[in-house]
Amino acid sequence: MSIEARADAALRVLSDPVVKEAIESYKAAIIEQWAATPARDAEGREWVWRHFKVAEGFEEMLKGFITAGKMEKIKSLQSNPVIDWFKRAA
């Protein structure tokens, strides 16, 4: 899969209202669990926190794909032979 195709797919996923709702609901539920964990249960809080970080990591990975796709598009525009010809002609 090309970088641009991966970026487009990631953008579709992150733009999907159901996916947005699922991610936000999941993160909210994790925060609720974390808040409800007794102070003496450090291991339980750590387990919940790791799940929260995984959810964040999933989102960040998709956002990274989108950013990489944008960078690739800029890069491809910069090395476009037609644009290069116009730059030399100017």
PyMOL commands that set and color helices and strands:
alter all, ss='L'
color gray80, all
select helices_A, chain A and resi 3-15+17-36+42-78+81-89
alter helices_A, ss='H'
color red, helices_A
deselect
rebuild
show_as cartoon
